[in-house]
Amino acid sequence: MYIRQYQMSNFVVFSYLVGCQKTKEALVIDPAGDVEIILQNAAKDNFRITKIINTHGHIDHIMGNADLKKKTNAAIIIHEADAHLMAANSSYKLMMYDAQPSPSPDVLVKDGDTISFGEEELRVIHTPGHSQGSMCLYAEGYIFTGDTLFVEGVGRTDLPGGSWPKLLHSITKKLFSLPDETVVFPGHNYGYRPTSTIGDEKRNNPFVEGADS
């Protein structure tokens, strides 16, 4: 699986270009600003972007949707519980983030669904807590965790739809059940390194220390 990580915008969001090496079909996870570097890398490596996946509906993770869809005609995918957030941003908030309104999603997914691209696929793991429809995307060996789990950190729960008990359950019961060697690709560059592993987070994440997994 081809994976490229990009730090985007002043909000240090991580966006991802993920592709099938054999068929050259690719998707983008959380386009979070100027998408030109992603498009340039995709063209350089001969990838065709057919899907845009938002791990959740907060503005900092969807602000590149409109531009990327315009330039690729890729289908926008989000968990069904966060679909309403796509149209929930005021003109003031859009101006504050220097963002365009996102188009409506083309595909709604739920826990256990798979998203295919070429001969690869990602499995949807619904991880509410940061938002009602937050989701992580799993392929053997890799997990894209959005704002659910960071490098020795976790997503905030004080926004509408947030819940600390739900977030803790999502992390300890769902994500921590994955193999320890699974590489964690987080939604923000908030840690001392850009990636982690499930095993490292079990051992070192202070927000879940002592929680039963």
C-alpha angles and dihedrals in degrees: 000000000000113000128178123178123207130188106221137191130346088296092069092233117172114229121188136210107202122181148172108246093206102050098023092228112142144179135204122226116210105346098208109183136324104023097190095101090053092049091047092051092046091052093045091054094039097246123153114212111220103159139042115200123194114200087206139346104258114130097244090061099045102039094105095048097096096050095043093048091048091053099041107019086227119167115253114228128191138155112275093239093060099042092100091061091068091078098031099093119106122223088251092055092047090051092047091054094038086235137148120228111264119242115244115276118266097204131030119203137190138198113308097018118131127223113207129203116175108314093335130083141188123214119222115234111188107222109176120186106085087050132349093256102037112141139182125215119224134195122164105284096011140069126185103206106184110194095334098085130014132180100294089338142081137217122274118259102195096091123092109288093021123132129176095204090051093046092049090049092048092052102040100036101034111023097033090054089069120094113285092238093059109124114235116218105190131204097239137034094239099129137074090260133028098242140026139178132248090245092053091049092050090053102036112024105110094198093065099032110140094012115134112250 
